[in-house]
Amino acid sequence: MDKVYIETSIVSHATAWPSRDVTVAGLQQQARDWWENERHKFELVTSQLTLDESADGDPAAAADRLKLLHGLPLVDINPDVEALAARLIQAHTMPEKAAAALGGVNYLLTLNCKHIANAHELPRIYELLDKEGLGKLLICTPAEFLGDSDDEQQSDT
């Protein structure tokens, strides 16, 4: 079973109060749909960093975020992870990917398209991870998992 690292933006969007902003509302729905329909297909993991970030802010909202993360195994934050995180920070990318990359994770699931999952950052991230021998990590959004066989059949005709 493939392993998916759950990043803070996923639980934040999945549990957030509905937004009036149509773009944000769409991201919230993607996170909820993925959590409802896709998470059972994967081994989910997270990190202490995600737990700490999820615990911040409004106490009721934090409780909702932490409830989703409850029971998920944590990837180990060891000196290797810390060293890779330092190199990622030096390259102006997010350190959370270090834990995922060294934790044997196949996918880092995120809705943080400003800092992580975007066409400007991903090539630099993948290049650095390849240099580190960690090129198997795929950073993606819930939308990349959503869809069903009906969608695929319609595109073939």
Sequence and secondary structure as in RCSB ss.txt:
>XXXX:A:sequence
MDKVYIETSIVSHATAWPSRDVTVAGLQQQARDWWENERHKFELVTSQLTLDESADGDPAAAADRLKLLHGLPLV
DINPDVEALAARLIQAHTMPEKAAAALGGVNYLLTLNCKHIANAHELPRIYELLDKEGLGKLLICTPAEFLGDSD
DEQQSDT
>XXXX:A:secstr
  EEEE HHHHHHHHS   SSHHHHHHHHHHHHHHHHTGGGSEEEB HHHHHHHTSS HHHHHHHHHHHTT  B 
   HHHHHHHHHHHHTTS THHHHHHHTT SEEE   TTTTSSTTHHHHHHHHHHHTT TT EEE GGGT   HH
HHHHHH 
